[in-house]
Amino acid sequence: MLLNKKSSFFTLLVPTILAILMVSGCAVPQKPQGGPKDETPPKLLKATPANETRNFTAKKIVLQFDEYYRLVNQYQEITSSPVLEKTEFKMKGKNLEIDIKDELLNETTYAINFGKAIADVNEGNPLKNFKYVFSTGSQIDSLKISGTVVNNLTLEKEKDVTVMLIPLKQDSIIFGKKKPSIYATTDTSGTFSLTNLHEGDYKLYALKESAGNKIFDNDNELLGFPGKTIHLTKDTTDIKLQLFKQIPQNFRVVDRRFELSGKIFISFNKSLANPTLKIIDPVGLDAQKLVEFTKTRDTAYLYLRSMDFDSLKVAVLDNNIALDTTKLQKDRKETFKAPLIITTSADVGNILKPGTDLQIYASSPISGRLPSLISLKENDAYINNYTIVEDPNDAKHLILRYRWRENVTYLLTFSEGALTGFFGEKNLNSPKRFKVDKPDNYSGMRLKVMLPDTGRAYVIELLNEKADATLRSDIIKKNTTIEYKNIPIGKYKVRVVYDTNRNGKWDTGSIKENRQPENIWVHPKTMILRPNFEVGEEAVVPKDATP
């Protein structure tokens, strides 16, 4: 009988537990399972007092949304103009309560900008550019500034860019130091709109950042500005802002380290005109150093034959003017050992471009070469009628010249110890197998360029389809036809730089100098190069390149 009582007890208990679990599960917002992805942000159903209330006297604002939401980075995203320092934001179910504890000014329009702070619980879809506005007087400021933001180099419209408006009197206090109170975010078409503005003088900025703090405080952030003060007396529309990455004002060493081979890597935050390195301590090492700079002149490789030191102090100079010093440390007896690495211009896809020499690169300057340990086979037969020459401008570079043939497999072998590097390191056995690519994979183009002003200079750039790599640049000052030969088949873009200062390259802008970046024009047509067919195209460059 006791067993039967226990069975009856558990029989009654299980349904009770299940009922409790079902009720508690219904009380917690859950992410829906299955179905299409939710891409809709929360929607405002009601505001109390109503948005754009005049003669505002309330101490609390209640915003009711159609779904559960969360506040994301509220201290970064939510701002008010004028500033409300004591106001509190409280989440209560689907409502957001705003307790106003500040003393409000008379006859003043207040705007609470939520940025992207309000997002749904499930997918995080933000309610962008939502603003609650009220006035303690009988009028609400109603002026507006609108426009578009584009990337200066691509002329593509930029989304999710913060456009900031700062009163002129506060510009030096806020820009680059504090989050502004008036801002908006561009939509997918790159457009922005700043509303409920008061008459006055303002500075306008566009900022594309990753931190999201709405402060220009990183050299890698993109910035745009109109170049002049905005005198706001009426609605201002069609403002064009071009984003660019400006050259940092202050030079600094970004990174420095010993690599496995013993060479020293030093990178800078900007390119230099005529960089040099000087070893300050230990003094005796400066005479034996070997320095290499990259083509962009923002990175240096330092080679030292003697590593008998525990610290190294290096000065970076530009045009013989010291800019910065950096210090590296290691154990005095620490050793560095790594083999010499060999790469070639045929490594990618094991294909050599037809009509070209084979380029050979070593991981450090080559101090010795044993030809007897280098061999080249054509199919299965060894050949000797090739030459290997040194690049007089690059100690890490060799050039192999030979009359290459199609439909043949080549095997270039650097046996172990064939090359010796700067530190005495030698290569491991390095076989390089490759073929000469088919001519059908290459084509050509004749580009007829018509300039609007032959008294100016222009840089014509051939870009890949994504416009993120430059294959060739030509400086022209008159109408001309540019011939491109032996170009891989595919799609290309043509970009024109209006070379205002005639230095043969695109120059960025500067906030400090109130200088806009040099204008860019991108040919609207994508150039398609097909096998065995030379394309003829025309580029009529407009007089003024505007986004």
C-alpha positions as CSV (number, residue, x, y, z in Angstrom):
1,M,0.0,0.0,0.0
2,L,2.9,2.3,0.7
3,L,4.3,1.8,-2.8
4,N,0.8,2.6,-4.2
5,K,0.7,5.8,-2.2
6,K,4.1,6.9,-3.6
7,S,3.0,6.1,-7.1
8,S,-0.1,8.2,-6.7
9,F,2.0,11.0,-5.2
10,F,4.4,11.1,-8.2
11,T,1.5,10.7,-10.6
12,L,0.0,14.0,-9.2
13,L,3.4,15.7,-8.9
14,V,4.7,15.3,-12.5
15,P,1.8,17.2,-14.2
16,T,2.1,20.0,-11.6
17,I,5.8,20.4,-12.3
18,L,5.2,20.5,-16.1
19,A,2.5,23.1,-15.6
20,I,4.8,25.3,-13.6
21,L,7.6,25.0,-16.2
22,M,5.2,25.9,-19.0
23,V,3.9,29.0,-17.1
24,S,7.4,30.2,-16.2
25,G,8.6,29.6,-19.8
26,C,5.8,31.8,-21.1
27,A,6.9,34.6,-18.8
28,V,10.3,35.0,-20.3
29,P,10.8,36.6,-23.8
30,Q,12.2,33.8,-26.0
31,K,13.9,34.0,-29.4
32,P,11.5,32.5,-31.9
33,Q,12.6,29.2,-33.5
34,G,12.5,28.8,-37.2
35,G,11.0,31.1,-39.8
36,P,12.5,34.1,-41.6
37,K,15.1,36.3,-39.8
38,D,13.6,39.3,-38.0
39,E,15.0,42.5,-39.5
40,T,12.4,44.9,-38.1
41,P,13.5,47.3,-35.3
42,P,11.2,48.2,-32.4
43,K,8.4,50.6,-33.4
44,L,7.2,53.5,-31.2
45,L,3.5,53.0,-30.4
46,K,2.9,56.0,-28.1
47,A,4.8,58.7,-26.3
48,T,3.6,60.5,-23.2
49,P,3.8,63.5,-23.4
50,A,3.5,63.3,-27.2
51,N,6.6,63.9,-29.3
52,E,7.2,67.6,-30.2
53,T,5.1,68.8,-27.2
54,R,5.2,72.6,-26.7
55,N,5.1,74.4,-23.3
56,F,6.6,71.2,-21.9
57,T,6.4,70.9,-18.0
58,A,6.5,67.1,-17.4
59,K,9.1,65.4,-15.2
60,K,8.7,62.0,-16.8
61,I,8.5,60.8,-20.4
62,V,7.1,57.3,-21.2
63,L,7.9,55.7,-24.6
64,Q,5.9,52.6,-25.4
65,F,7.2,50.2,-28.1
66,D,5.6,47.3,-29.9
67,E,8.1,44.7,-28.6
68,Y,10.6,44.0,-26.0
69,Y,13.8,45.9,-26.5
70,R,17.2,46.5,-25.0
71,L,19.4,49.6,-24.7
72,V,22.8,49.2,-26.5
73,N,25.7,51.4,-25.4
74,Q,23.3,54.0,-24.0
75,Y,26.0,56.2,-22.6
76,Q,27.6,56.5,-26.1
77,E,24.5,56.5,-28.2
78,I,22.0,58.7,-26.3
79,T,22.6,62.4,-26.3
80,S,20.6,65.5,-25.6
81,S,20.8,69.1,-26.8
82,P,21.0,71.1,-24.7
83,V,22.7,68.6,-22.4
84,L,20.6,66.9,-19.7
85,E,23.1,65.7,-17.2
86,K,20.9,64.2,-14.5
87,T,18.2,62.6,-16.7
88,E,17.7,58.8,-16.1
89,F,16.6,56.1,-18.5
90,K,14.7,53.1,-17.1
91,M,13.5,50.0,-19.0
92,K,10.2,48.7,-17.9
93,G,8.8,45.9,-20.0
94,K,8.1,47.4,-23.5
95,N,8.2,50.9,-22.1
96,L,11.2,53.3,-21.6
97,E,10.8,55.8,-18.8
98,I,12.8,59.0,-18.9
99,D,13.0,60.8,-15.6
100,I,14.0,64.4,-16.1
101,K,15.8,65.7,-13.1
102,D,17.5,68.7,-14.7
103,E,16.2,72.2,-14.4
104,L,14.9,73.0,-17.9
105,L,15.6,76.3,-19.6
106,N,12.7,78.6,-20.6
107,E,11.8,79.0,-24.2
108,T,14.2,76.2,-25.3
109,T,13.8,73.3,-27.7
110,Y,15.3,70.0,-26.3
111,A,16.1,67.0,-28.5
112,I,17.0,63.6,-27.1
113,N,18.8,61.7,-29.8
114,F,18.8,57.9,-29.3
115,G,21.2,57.1,-32.1
116,K,21.2,53.3,-32.3
117,A,20.6,52.7,-28.6
118,I,17.2,51.1,-29.0
119,A,17.3,47.6,-30.5
120,D,15.1,44.5,-30.5
121,V,16.0,41.6,-28.1
122,N,16.3,38.9,-30.7
123,E,18.4,40.2,-33.6
124,G,19.6,43.5,-32.2
125,N,17.9,45.5,-35.0
126,P,18.4,49.2,-34.1
127,L,15.8,51.9,-34.3
128,K,18.1,54.4,-36.1
129,N,18.0,58.1,-35.7
130,F,15.0,58.1,-33.3
131,K,14.6,61.4,-31.6
132,Y,12.3,62.8,-28.9
133,V,11.8,66.5,-29.1
134,F,10.0,69.0,-26.8
135,S,10.0,72.7,-26.2
136,T,9.5,74.6,-22.9
137,G,8.2,77.5,-25.0
138,S,5.5,77.9,-27.6
139,Q,7.9,77.3,-30.6
140,I,10.0,74.3,-31.6
141,D,13.2,74.8,-33.6
142,S,12.5,73.4,-37.0
143,L,15.6,74.1,-39.2
144,K,17.1,71.2,-41.1
145,I,20.5,70.2,-42.6
146,S,20.6,67.2,-45.0
147,G,22.9,65.7,-47.6
148,T,25.0,62.7,-48.6
149,V,28.3,61.1,-47.6
150,V,30.6,59.4,-50.1
151,N,34.0,57.8,-50.0
152,N,36.5,60.1,-51.7
153,L,38.5,57.3,-53.3
154,T,35.6,55.2,-54.6
155,L,32.8,57.7,-54.8
156,E,30.6,55.0,-53.3
157,K,27.9,56.2,-50.9
158,E,28.6,55.3,-47.3
159,K,26.1,53.9,-44.8
160,D,26.3,54.0,-40.9
161,V,28.4,57.1,-40.9
162,T,28.0,59.5,-38.0
163,V,27.3,63.1,-39.2
164,M,28.0,65.6,-36.3
165,L,26.9,69.2,-36.0
166,I,28.8,71.3,-33.5
167,P,28.0,75.0,-32.6
168,L,30.9,77.1,-33.8
169,K,31.7,78.4,-30.3
170,Q,32.0,74.9,-29.0
171,D,34.0,73.4,-31.9
172,S,37.4,73.6,-30.3
173,I,36.0,72.2,-27.0
174,I,34.1,69.3,-28.5
175,F,35.6,68.1,-31.8
176,G,38.1,65.2,-31.2
177,K,37.5,65.5,-27.4
178,K,33.9,64.9,-26.5
179,K,30.8,63.3,-28.0
180,P,28.6,65.9,-29.7
181,S,25.0,66.3,-28.8
182,I,23.7,66.8,-32.3
183,Y,24.3,64.0,-34.8
184,A,22.6,61.6,-37.2
185,T,23.6,58.3,-38.9
186,T,23.6,57.9,-42.7
187,D,21.2,55.3,-44.2
188,T,21.9,52.7,-46.9
189,S,21.9,55.4,-49.6
190,G,24.5,57.5,-47.7
191,T,22.0,60.3,-46.9
192,F,21.6,62.0,-43.6
193,S,19.2,64.5,-42.0
194,L,19.7,66.7,-38.9
195,T,16.4,68.2,-37.8
196,N,15.0,70.6,-35.1
197,L,18.0,72.9,-35.3
198,H,18.3,76.4,-34.0
199,E,19.6,79.3,-36.1
200,G,23.3,79.9,-35.7
201,D,26.8,79.1,-36.9
202,Y,27.9,75.4,-37.0
203,K,30.8,73.1,-38.0
204,L,29.7,69.9,-39.7
205,Y,31.7,66.6,-39.7
206,A,31.2,63.1,-41.0
207,L,33.0,60.3,-39.1
208,K,33.3,56.6,-40.0
209,E,34.7,54.8,-37.0
210,S,34.8,51.3,-35.5
211,A,34.8,52.4,-31.8
212,G,31.4,54.0,-31.9
213,N,32.2,56.7,-29.4
214,K,31.5,59.5,-31.9
215,I,34.9,61.1,-31.2
216,F,37.6,61.5,-33.9
217,D,40.4,59.9,-31.8
218,N,42.0,57.3,-34.1
219,D,44.3,57.9,-37.1
220,N,42.5,55.1,-39.0
221,E,39.1,56.7,-38.9
222,L,37.6,58.3,-42.0
223,L,36.6,61.9,-41.8
224,G,34.8,64.4,-43.9
225,F,33.9,68.1,-43.6
226,P,32.5,70.8,-46.0
227,G,35.5,73.2,-45.5
228,K,33.4,76.2,-44.4
229,T,31.3,77.2,-41.5
230,I,27.5,76.6,-41.9
231,H,25.5,79.8,-41.3
232,L,22.1,78.3,-40.6
233,T,19.2,80.7,-41.2
234,K,17.1,78.4,-43.3
235,D,16.9,74.7,-44.3
236,T,20.2,73.6,-45.9
237,T,20.1,70.6,-48.3
238,D,22.3,68.7,-50.8
239,I,25.5,69.0,-48.7
240,K,28.2,66.7,-50.1
241,L,30.7,65.2,-47.6
242,Q,33.6,63.2,-48.8
243,L,35.2,60.7,-46.4
244,F,39.0,60.4,-46.4
245,K,41.8,59.2,-44.2
246,Q,44.0,62.1,-43.2
247,I,47.7,61.9,-42.5
248,P,48.3,61.9,-38.8
249,Q,49.6,65.2,-37.5
250,N,52.1,63.8,-35.1
251,F,54.5,61.1,-36.0
252,R,55.0,58.0,-33.9
253,V,56.4,54.5,-34.0
254,V,53.4,52.1,-34.1
255,D,55.2,48.8,-33.7
256,R,58.7,47.4,-33.3
257,R,59.9,43.8,-32.7
258,F,62.6,41.3,-33.3
259,E,61.6,38.7,-35.9
260,L,62.7,35.0,-35.8
261,S,65.5,35.6,-38.2
262,G,66.9,38.4,-36.1
263,K,65.9,41.3,-38.3
264,I,64.1,44.2,-36.6
265,F,60.7,45.3,-37.7
266,I,59.7,49.0,-37.2
267,S,56.4,50.5,-38.5
268,F,55.2,54.1,-38.4
269,N,51.8,55.7,-38.3
270,K,52.5,57.6,-41.6
271,S,54.6,57.6,-44.7
272,L,57.8,59.7,-44.6
273,A,59.5,61.6,-47.5
274,N,63.1,60.6,-46.9
275,P,63.3,58.3,-43.9
276,T,66.5,57.1,-42.2
277,L,67.3,55.2,-39.0
278,K,70.1,55.9,-36.5
279,I,71.2,53.6,-33.7
280,I,71.7,55.8,-30.6
281,D,72.7,53.1,-28.2
282,P,74.9,51.0,-28.4
283,V,76.8,53.6,-30.3
284,G,79.1,51.2,-32.1
285,L,76.3,49.4,-33.9
286,D,75.2,52.3,-36.1
287,A,78.1,51.8,-38.5
288,Q,77.3,48.2,-39.3
289,K,73.6,48.5,-39.8
290,L,71.6,47.7,-43.0
291,V,68.2,49.4,-43.4
292,E,65.4,48.7,-45.8
293,F,62.2,50.7,-46.2
294,T,59.1,49.5,-47.9
295,K,57.8,51.4,-51.0
296,T,55.2,53.2,-48.9
297,R,58.1,54.4,-46.6
298,D,56.0,53.6,-43.5
299,T,57.9,50.4,-42.5
300,A,61.6,49.7,-41.9
301,Y,63.6,46.5,-41.6
302,L,66.8,46.9,-39.6
303,Y,69.6,44.3,-39.9
304,L,72.6,44.0,-37.5
305,R,75.4,41.5,-37.8
306,S,76.2,41.8,-34.1
307,M,73.4,40.9,-31.7
308,D,75.6,41.2,-28.6
309,F,73.4,43.7,-26.7
310,D,70.4,43.6,-24.3
311,S,68.7,46.8,-25.4
312,L,68.7,48.9,-28.5
313,K,67.7,52.6,-28.9
314,V,66.8,53.7,-32.4
315,A,66.0,57.2,-33.7
316,V,63.7,57.7,-36.8
317,L,64.6,60.7,-39.0
318,D,63.0,62.3,-42.0
319,N,65.1,64.6,-44.1
320,N,67.7,64.3,-41.3
321,I,65.3,65.7,-38.7
322,A,64.7,63.4,-35.7
323,L,61.0,62.5,-35.3
324,D,60.9,59.8,-32.6
325,T,63.0,57.3,-30.8
326,T,62.1,53.7,-29.9
327,K,63.6,51.1,-27.7
328,L,63.8,47.3,-28.0
329,Q,65.0,44.8,-25.4
330,K,66.2,41.2,-25.4
331,D,68.4,38.9,-23.5
332,R,72.1,39.5,-24.4
333,K,72.6,35.8,-25.1
334,E,69.3,35.4,-26.9
335,T,69.8,33.7,-30.3
336,F,67.8,34.0,-33.5
337,K,67.7,31.2,-36.0
338,A,65.4,30.8,-39.0
339,P,66.1,29.4,-42.5
340,L,66.3,31.7,-45.5
341,I,62.9,31.7,-47.2
342,I,62.7,31.8,-51.0
343,T,59.6,32.9,-53.0
344,T,59.1,33.6,-56.7
345,S,56.7,35.4,-59.0
346,A,55.4,32.1,-60.1
347,D,54.4,30.8,-56.7
348,V,50.7,31.9,-57.0
349,G,49.0,29.2,-58.9
350,N,52.4,27.9,-60.1
351,I,52.0,30.1,-63.1
352,L,54.5,32.6,-64.7
353,K,53.1,35.5,-66.7
354,P,54.1,35.1,-70.3
355,G,56.9,37.4,-71.6
356,T,58.3,38.1,-68.1
357,D,61.4,37.1,-66.2
358,L,61.1,35.0,-63.1
359,Q,61.5,37.1,-60.0
360,I,63.2,35.5,-57.0
361,Y,62.9,36.9,-53.5
362,A,64.7,36.0,-50.3
363,S,63.6,36.8,-46.7
364,S,66.8,38.7,-45.9
365,P,69.5,40.3,-48.0
366,I,71.5,37.7,-49.9
367,S,75.2,37.6,-48.9
368,G,76.2,34.5,-50.8
369,R,75.1,32.3,-53.7
370,L,76.3,28.9,-54.9
371,P,75.3,28.4,-58.6
372,S,76.2,24.7,-58.4
373,L,73.3,24.2,-55.9
374,I,70.8,25.8,-58.2
375,S,69.2,23.9,-61.1
376,L,66.5,24.4,-63.7
377,K,64.7,21.6,-65.5
378,E,62.5,21.9,-68.6
379,N,60.2,18.9,-68.4
380,D,62.7,16.2,-67.4
381,A,65.8,17.7,-69.0
382,Y,68.3,20.0,-67.1
383,I,69.1,23.3,-68.9
384,N,72.0,25.6,-68.4
385,N,71.4,28.5,-70.8
386,Y,69.7,30.7,-68.3
387,T,71.1,33.6,-66.3
388,I,70.5,34.8,-62.7
389,V,71.3,38.4,-62.0
390,E,71.2,40.5,-58.9
391,D,68.9,43.6,-58.5
392,P,71.3,46.5,-57.8
393,N,68.6,48.3,-55.8
394,D,67.4,45.3,-53.7
395,A,69.8,42.8,-52.1
396,K,66.9,40.4,-51.5
397,H,66.0,40.2,-55.2
398,L,67.3,38.0,-58.0
399,I,66.1,37.8,-61.6
400,L,66.2,34.6,-63.6
401,R,66.2,35.2,-67.4
402,Y,65.3,32.5,-69.9
403,R,63.3,32.0,-73.2
404,W,60.3,30.3,-71.6
405,R,58.2,28.0,-73.7
406,E,54.5,27.2,-73.4
407,N,53.1,23.7,-72.5
408,V,56.3,22.9,-70.6
409,T,56.7,22.2,-66.9
410,Y,59.7,23.9,-65.2
411,L,61.3,22.8,-62.0
412,L,63.7,25.4,-60.4
413,T,65.5,23.9,-57.4
414,F,67.5,25.7,-54.7
415,S,69.2,22.9,-52.9
416,E,70.0,23.3,-49.2
417,G,72.6,26.1,-48.7
418,A,72.3,27.5,-52.3
419,L,71.6,31.0,-50.9
420,T,73.0,32.6,-47.7
421,G,71.3,35.4,-46.0
422,F,72.5,38.4,-44.1
423,F,72.8,36.6,-40.8
424,G,74.5,33.6,-42.3
425,E,71.2,31.6,-42.5
426,K,70.8,29.3,-45.4
427,N,67.8,28.1,-47.3
428,L,66.3,24.6,-47.0
429,N,65.8,22.5,-50.1
430,S,63.3,24.6,-52.1
431,P,61.8,23.2,-55.3
432,K,59.7,25.5,-57.4
433,R,57.5,23.9,-60.1
434,F,55.6,26.1,-62.6
435,K,54.4,26.6,-66.1
436,V,54.1,29.6,-68.4
437,D,50.6,30.9,-68.5
438,K,48.6,30.7,-71.8
439,P,48.5,34.0,-73.8
440,D,44.7,33.5,-74.1
441,N,44.5,34.5,-70.5
442,Y,45.8,38.0,-71.3
443,S,44.5,40.9,-73.4
444,G,45.1,44.6,-74.0
445,M,43.3,47.9,-74.0
446,R,43.7,51.3,-75.7
447,L,42.3,54.0,-73.5
448,K,41.7,57.4,-75.2
449,V,41.7,60.1,-72.5
450,M,40.2,63.5,-73.1
451,L,41.1,66.1,-70.5
452,P,39.0,69.2,-69.6
453,D,42.0,71.4,-68.9
454,T,45.4,70.7,-70.5
455,G,47.0,73.2,-68.2
456,R,46.5,70.9,-65.3
457,A,48.0,67.4,-64.4
458,Y,46.0,64.2,-64.0
459,V,46.8,60.7,-62.8
460,I,45.1,57.9,-64.7
461,E,44.9,54.7,-62.6
462,L,43.9,51.2,-63.8
463,L,42.2,49.4,-60.9
464,N,40.9,45.9,-60.4
465,E,37.2,45.4,-60.4
466,K,36.8,46.0,-56.6
467,A,38.9,49.2,-57.0
468,D,41.0,48.2,-54.0
469,A,44.3,47.6,-56.0
470,T,46.1,49.8,-58.5
471,L,47.7,47.9,-61.4
472,R,49.2,50.9,-63.2
473,S,49.4,54.7,-62.9
474,D,50.1,57.2,-65.7
475,I,50.6,61.0,-65.3
476,I,49.3,63.0,-68.2
477,K,48.9,66.7,-69.0
478,K,47.4,66.5,-72.4
479,N,44.9,64.4,-74.4
480,T,46.5,61.1,-75.1
481,T,45.9,57.4,-75.6
482,I,47.3,55.0,-73.0
483,E,48.1,51.4,-74.2
484,Y,47.7,48.6,-71.7
485,K,49.3,45.3,-72.9
486,N,49.6,41.8,-71.5
487,I,46.8,42.4,-68.9
488,P,45.1,39.4,-67.4
489,I,41.6,39.0,-68.8
490,G,38.9,40.3,-66.4
491,K,37.1,43.4,-65.3
492,Y,38.7,46.7,-64.5
493,K,37.9,50.2,-63.4
494,V,39.6,53.5,-64.4
495,R,40.1,56.2,-61.8
496,V,41.3,59.8,-62.4
497,V,43.1,61.9,-59.8
498,Y,42.9,65.7,-60.3
499,D,46.5,66.3,-59.4
500,T,46.3,69.8,-58.2
501,N,49.8,70.0,-56.7
502,R,51.4,68.1,-59.6
503,N,53.2,65.5,-57.5
504,G,52.0,62.5,-59.4
505,K,49.7,61.0,-56.7
506,W,46.5,61.5,-54.8
507,D,46.8,63.7,-51.7
508,T,44.5,63.4,-48.8
509,G,42.8,66.3,-46.9
510,S,43.5,67.9,-43.5
511,I,41.2,69.2,-40.8
512,K,44.0,71.3,-39.3
513,E,44.8,73.0,-42.7
514,N,41.1,73.1,-43.7
515,R,42.1,71.3,-46.9
516,Q,39.9,69.0,-48.9
517,P,41.4,65.8,-50.5
518,E,42.2,66.0,-54.2
519,N,39.2,65.3,-56.4
520,I,38.6,61.8,-57.9
521,W,36.6,60.8,-60.9
522,V,35.8,57.1,-61.5
523,H,34.8,56.1,-65.0
524,P,31.2,54.8,-64.8
525,K,31.9,51.9,-67.1
526,T,33.6,48.7,-66.1
527,M,36.2,47.7,-68.7
528,I,36.0,44.1,-69.7
529,L,39.1,42.5,-71.2
530,R,38.5,39.4,-73.3
531,P,41.0,36.8,-74.7
532,N,42.8,37.7,-77.9
533,F,40.9,41.0,-78.3
534,E,42.3,44.5,-77.8
535,V,39.6,46.8,-76.3
536,G,39.2,50.4,-77.3
537,E,37.7,52.7,-74.7
538,E,37.3,56.4,-74.2
539,A,37.5,58.4,-71.0
540,V,36.1,61.9,-71.2
541,V,37.2,63.5,-67.9
542,P,34.7,66.0,-66.5
543,K,35.8,69.5,-65.6
544,D,34.8,69.2,-62.0
545,A,34.5,65.8,-60.2
546,T,31.7,66.0,-57.7
547,P,30.1,63.1,-55.8
